[in-house]
Amino acid sequence: MANIDSLKRALRQRATERISSKLPLSDTQYCAGFDIFMQDSGRAIYQDFIVPQMVELLTPLFRSRARISVLEIGPGPRSVLGDLPCHLKRKIKRFVAFEPNVVFAAKLEKWLSSNPATEPPFPCLESLPDIHRAPFVSHGDIGRNREGDTRDNDERYDVILFCHSLYGMNPKPKFIERALEMLVEPPGRGLVAVFHRDGKLDLDKFVCHRTACFPTGEICVQNDDNVLDIFASFIAGFVLQEGEGENATRLEWRTTCQTMSRRTEAQPNHLFFSSPNLMVAFTKHSTGLQELATLVPLLKRDLPVKNWEARLHRPASIVRPTEIGQVQNCVQWALQHKTGLTVVGGGHSAHCLWPHVVAVDMSAFDKIHICPVEHGEAGSRVDGLPLIVAEAGCKTGDIIRRTMEAGVTVPLGARPGIGAGLWLQGGLGHLTRLYGLACDAIVGAVIVSVDSSHILCVGNVPRQHCPTAAVRPDNEMEILWALRGAGTNVGIVISVTFKSFPAPTYQVQTWVIPLKDGKDAQLRLRNFEEDFARKLPRHCSADAYLYWQAGKMHLGLTTFESSISVGSLMPSPPMAIPGGTILGPEEKGPEESSESMDGLDVFEAEMYMFRMHGGHGGGKTSSFKRCVFLNGIGAQSITKVLVEAIDNLPSPLCYVHLLHGGGAVGSVGSDATAFGCRNWDYACIITGVWSRNHDGSDVARDAVGWVYRVVENLLPLSHGVYGADLGPDPRDTKLSVMAFGSNRQQLARLKQTVDPFRVLAYTCPLPKEPAAQRLIILVTGESGAGKDYCADVWVSVLRTMTPNHITATSISISDMTKREYAAATGARLDLLLRDRDYKERHRPLLTDFYQNQVRERPQLPEEHFLNVVHNAAHADVLLITGLRDDTPVATLSHLVPATRVIEVSVRASDQIKKARRGSNATDNGSCSKAVTGQNKGFSGRMSSHQPTFQFNNDEIGDQGARNFAETYLLPFFSEDLHRLAQLVALVPDFPRPSVEFRHILNICQQPGGLELCTSLLQSQFIGDWTGVDIIVCCEAGGFVFASALALRVGASLAFIREAGKLPPPTISVSRSASHISSSLSVSEFKGKKIEIGLDTIPTGASVVVVDDVLATGNTMSAVLQLLDKTNACVDVKVLVVAEFPFHCGRNLLKQSGYGGVHVQSLLVFDGV
């Protein structure tokens, strides 16, 4: 599949070959092509990339001021700013645009004009929008006003936007320079944002404030002659002049579009083209490169790097510091100019160079020191082996060569040219099974902080190699922990101290086996693992390769046996692969090759470098790799994916490498280092390869796409992802949530501490704090009720009917159990996930399997829930099906305290459920237990569970589910709720240090705040106010909101107060201290009681308890106990303004016997 840029070149070439004269597109013709371009797929690029990036980019700026002025260049028929959330659009007080296309300009003015039936796109403009029907120019007169008069424009803007409008402007840096001049002062207070197609943009030496890419964008075009004619002219940028050659060229254009496109079975009459997008944002600081040049040497030439993607990137500049002070200068400059940096070590990372970002070349730091440790010295080792200090510019081969001279080694990777990124993010090699990962050998480091620019010394660093200006931070051990697996994220590393190991020699044996077919490949892989690899001792490893050569699939096998002359590991007899089960009877006999090697020679033993396809070494090819960890490779579900991958190669040079792990890797606890993926036996390295002269072409893009597709198929079967390969590509974000195991949230918190200004923004992505979701919907119900079907319908409604088209996704939490069950039993995972009859046959065994898991690991439900949440971190709304918890909101909501969690229980009649489950349905066990009963009476301490909503799914079709979503789910995205949250003040260090206090009562102190809150309490209430007899409130916060609400809905009020403040007769109960009240002394709070008038609640009353906050639940539990004690209430519901799930208030209510009380909150906040 070609991208738009390749298609444009091809179309122009076809036209040049046949015709000499071309006509520029008229405004009307341009509009026709633009309309085709902005069909569903083109619009999706805006929804999935442009709008989310703008929201993330502009939100901090808009929060910091009350008035925003905007200049948009080439907005087209409507401004993309119209898709911003309402609270951001209301900040826009001035809007100016340059739109030279008169058709677009007219449509834009109409779109901006007020319509009595709808709110204008920018409702708070202080003056009329100013639309210049003229091009934006880089100097002098910049356009014409609405009346057509030429004028100079000295106005300054907070935001200047080029959204797909920079294409015809040359030279482009001049237009960016002009835009920067038009930003408000001081520097950093205004932004120039550029969105550009095809992902490449050369803007000279401007340093970006922030950048992001979207490589998966696609444009879809109907395969119709008339449509293709308009589309092809739009892409080429001109129309064909009537005359000789026009018809033939038009036919060639259609054929070119059809040939260069991708087609799908789902849409056979449409053509797809790749349309990657790029976002780059600049501030007035973006011109500050010369200031850095006075502090640190700049490279005057391109830096040769190994990675083909990095070679295609155009960094703003490359600096080469030669001393630590210059690295500090780089950090100080980045902090001052609010920009990021990349770091170049070995040059194997795709993101060591990044467009419009300054790169720091560490090659001058290339010293290696062997440091003998004397007995009794701090940090000395019992074995007496030396420590190795390697600076950040060293390569793997340099370290191995130097350490071998001292008779020791460090377990690094398999290629000699790889740099520090390998050691800091894992480090897989042929000593992994014996000595562990490279990062496991790190015992200390010297780094430059990207928060303060201070030199930090962490862990065990020999005294002579610790700079005199270095300090040891308070969180030293946590930084050292992070360096061992996620080290590129925590600072700029100057040097690393390794513990060393005895240097081994190797016996390397190699076999190459032609395979008959896919079944033969699957059988031999299974036998290879079960009969041979699984039985190997730690000092031996066995790698496997699947690849295509000479018209058939091949299996390559390489074994590495390491021998050392000290300790208990002595040379052993050479390994022998069982011929009959793996090699087959026709291959019995001696191995293809066998050699003895040392630590340097073994670099030459990699099959992909020197044997496969004639060898991929020597700079003839380029590659793209992603790696997943597998706990075994013989299961049919795994071998099937691997064989299908080879059957669908985009290039015959691509292959799969299965690198043997286990051994010492699993001996380290998953939380002992940041590298949390420890339970695996093979690293499965999916490798796309192509000829180097195709770098950046469709051939390379197809190979990269193949790698991601294979990895996506393996993810459900995997035990983690290797983070060393991952970078800013959004496709890596999904993979990164599996890169650190259970350590990801700790890493996210640490990242916020050590890199709060995102100086190292282009490394392996870490999850953001807090959690990304605005809403998590737990869809529960019995098997056959239609949970997954309803969830899919609700996802569709949420995506299309919410303001700004939020992202929503649905995931079954039970899929994780199914994957583990399939791996343990050999059941077919694909059928478990997609075939209802097959799943029903396995349901009893699946249930038993899960229950056994929970008995062994009681925290498994919470682990599964968090894994699902983190895997969907990109989504605004997450719907989870397959839950097995009876009270999921009470049990799980505290795990995601910044997110609202609700439960929808899907019901269906027994007859409908049985019909949906099919003939193989069983009655014992379901993905989720049925929610039992309604709240049929409050007296007697109700304990039955109440979901947030119930949906009856007996009807055929999706209309009922759609109506439910529109009625009950869409209100959670009310703009009024967002406005209410903005009125809650955050007060740090109150009522005691380290507490961030959410001042809920501040709502009432803001103009219109109480009215807004009362209106929402009324409209968001899940119930019928006409059936409510009394609103109950407890002092003091509840009094304010309940009084206004009672007046609004016409209900009576009942007050609960501290004992002694109401006249007798009263009923009272003891009350525990809340988390805020607990700041009082124990004696001050001891014996506190609350009370209510004896006859305040009439018999048979329906009651709503209104309060300001639900946190620990201590107060609310006492209130419910008091109401229970009256024996008067038949129905009680709870309605609060704000909830703090972190404190597990709902769980306390459940444990107190009030799980059947319906609890509802308007707002959800993290923390206190």
Stockholm file with secondary structure:
# STOCKHOLM 1.0

chainA/1-1168         MANIDSLKRALRQRATERISSKLPLSDTQYCAGFDIFMQDSGRAIYQDFIVPQMVELLTPLFRSRARISVLEIGPGPRSVLGDLPCHLKRKIKRFVAFEPNVVFAAKLEKWLSSNPATEPPFPCLESLPDIHRAPFVSHGDIGRNREGDTRDNDERYDVILFCHSLYGMNPKPKFIERALEMLVEPPGRGLVAVFHRDGKLDLDKFVCHRTACFPTGEICVQNDDNVLDIFASFIAGFVLQEGEGENATRLEWRTTCQTMSRRTEAQPNHLFFSSPNLMVAFTKHSTGLQELATLVPLLKRDLPVKNWEARLHRPASIVRPTEIGQVQNCVQWALQHKTGLTVVGGGHSAHCLWPHVVAVDMSAFDKIHICPVEHGEAGSRVDGLPLIVAEAGCKTGDIIRRTMEAGVTVPLGARPGIGAGLWLQGGLGHLTRLYGLACDAIVGAVIVSVDSSHILCVGNVPRQHCPTAAVRPDNEMEILWALRGAGTNVGIVISVTFKSFPAPTYQVQTWVIPLKDGKDAQLRLRNFEEDFARKLPRHCSADAYLYWQAGKMHLGLTTFESSISVGSLMPSPPMAIPGGTILGPEEKGPEESSESMDGLDVFEAEMYMFRMHGGHGGGKTSSFKRCVFLNGIGAQSITKVLVEAIDNLPSPLCYVHLLHGGGAVGSVGSDATAFGCRNWDYACIITGVWSRNHDGSDVARDAVGWVYRVVENLLPLSHGVYGADLGPDPRDTKLSVMAFGSNRQQLARLKQTVDPFRVLAYTCPLPKEPAAQRLIILVTGESGAGKDYCADVWVSVLRTMTPNHITATSISISDMTKREYAAATGARLDLLLRDRDYKERHRPLLTDFYQNQVRERPQLPEEHFLNVVHNAAHADVLLITGLRDDTPVATLSHLVPATRVIEVSVRASDQIKKARRGSNATDNGSCSKAVTGQNKGFSGRMSSHQPTFQFNNDEIGDQGARNFAETYLLPFFSEDLHRLAQLVALVPDFPRPSVEFRHILNICQQPGGLELCTSLLQSQFIGDWTGVDIIVCCEAGGFVFASALALRVGASLAFIREAGKLPPPTISVSRSASHISSSLSVSEFKGKKIEIGLDTIPTGASVVVVDDVLATGNTMSAVLQLLDKTNACVDVKVLVVAEFPFHCGRNLLKQSGYGGVHVQSLLVFDGV
#=GR chainA/1-1168 SS CCBHHHHHHHHHHHHHHHCSCEEECCHHHHHHHHHHHTSHHHHHHIIIIIHHHHHHHHHHHHHTCSCEEEEEESCTTSCGGGGSCHHHHTTEEEEEEECCCHHHHHHHHHHHSCBTTBCCSSTTCSSCCEEECSCCCSSSCCCBCTTCCBCCCCCCBSEEEEESCCTTCSSHHHHHHHHHHTBCSSTTSCEEEEEEETTCCCCTTCCCSEEEEETTCEEEEECCHHHHHHHHHHHHTEEECSSTTHHHHHHHHHHHHHHHSBCCSSSTTEEEEECCEEEEEECGGGGTHHHHHTTSCBCSSCCCCSCHHHHHCCCSEEECCCSHHHHHHHHHHHHHHTCCEEEESSSCSTTSSCTTSEEEECTTCCCEEEECCCTTSTTCCTTCCCEEEEETTCCHHHHHHHHHTTTEECCCCSCTTCCHHHHHHCCCCTTHHHHCCTGGGEEEEEEECTTTCCEEEEECCCGGGSCTTCBCCTTHHHHHHHHHHHGGGSCEEEEEEEECEECCEEEEEEEEEECSSHHHHHHHHHHHHHHTGGGCCTTEEEEEEEEEETTEEEEEEEEEEEECSSTTCCCCCCCCCCIIIIICGGGCSSCSEEEEECTTGGGGGCHHHHTGGGCSTTTTEEEEEEEEEESCSCSHHHHHHHHHHHHTCSSTTCEEEEEECCGGGGGSCTTTSSCCCCCCSEEEEEEEEEEGGGTTSHHHHHHHHHHHHHHHHHGGGCSCBCGGGCCSCHHHHHHHTTSSGGGHHHHHHHHHHHCTTCTTCSSSCCCCSSCSCSEEEEEECCTTSCHHHHHHHHHHHHHHHSTTCCCEEEEETHHHHHHHHHHHHCCCHHHHHHCHHHHHHHHHHHHHHHHHHHHHCTTHHHHHHHHHHHHTTTCSEEEEECCCCSSHHHHHGGGSTTSEEEEEEEECCHHHHHHHHCTTCCSSCCSSCCCCCCCCCSTTTCCSCCCSEEEECCSSSSHHHHHHIIIIIGGGGCHHHHHHHHTSEEEETCSSTTCEEEEGGGGGGSTTHHHHHHHHHHHHCSSCGGGCCEEEEETTHHHHHHHHHHHHHTCEEEEEEETTSSCSSEEEEECCCCTTGGGSCHHHHTTCEEEEETTSSCTTEEEEEEEEEESSSHHHHHHHHHHHHHTCEEEEEEEEEEECGGGCHHHHHHHTTCTTSEEEEEEECSCC
#=GC SS_cons          CCBHHHHHHHHHHHHHHHCSCEEECCHHHHHHHHHHHTSHHHHHHIIIIIHHHHHHHHHHHHHTCSCEEEEEESCTTSCGGGGSCHHHHTTEEEEEEECCCHHHHHHHHHHHSCBTTBCCSSTTCSSCCEEECSCCCSSSCCCBCTTCCBCCCCCCBSEEEEESCCTTCSSHHHHHHHHHHTBCSSTTSCEEEEEEETTCCCCTTCCCSEEEEETTCEEEEECCHHHHHHHHHHHHTEEECSSTTHHHHHHHHHHHHHHHSBCCSSSTTEEEEECCEEEEEECGGGGTHHHHHTTSCBCSSCCCCSCHHHHHCCCSEEECCCSHHHHHHHHHHHHHHTCCEEEESSSCSTTSSCTTSEEEECTTCCCEEEECCCTTSTTCCTTCCCEEEEETTCCHHHHHHHHHTTTEECCCCSCTTCCHHHHHHCCCCTTHHHHCCTGGGEEEEEEECTTTCCEEEEECCCGGGSCTTCBCCTTHHHHHHHHHHHGGGSCEEEEEEEECEECCEEEEEEEEEECSSHHHHHHHHHHHHHHTGGGCCTTEEEEEEEEEETTEEEEEEEEEEEECSSTTCCCCCCCCCCIIIIICGGGCSSCSEEEEECTTGGGGGCHHHHTGGGCSTTTTEEEEEEEEEESCSCSHHHHHHHHHHHHTCSSTTCEEEEEECCGGGGGSCTTTSSCCCCCCSEEEEEEEEEEGGGTTSHHHHHHHHHHHHHHHHHGGGCSCBCGGGCCSCHHHHHHHTTSSGGGHHHHHHHHHHHCTTCTTCSSSCCCCSSCSCSEEEEEECCTTSCHHHHHHHHHHHHHHHSTTCCCEEEEETHHHHHHHHHHHHCCCHHHHHHCHHHHHHHHHHHHHHHHHHHHHCTTHHHHHHHHHHHHTTTCSEEEEECCCCSSHHHHHGGGSTTSEEEEEEEECCHHHHHHHHCTTCCSSCCSSCCCCCCCCCSTTTCCSCCCSEEEECCSSSSHHHHHHIIIIIGGGGCHHHHHHHHTSEEEETCSSTTCEEEEGGGGGGSTTHHHHHHHHHHHHCSSCGGGCCEEEEETTHHHHHHHHHHHHHTCEEEEEEETTSSCSSEEEEECCCCTTGGGSCHHHHTTCEEEEETTSSCTTEEEEEEEEEESSSHHHHHHHHHHHHHTCEEEEEEEEEEECGGGCHHHHHHHTTCTTSEEEEEEECSCC
//
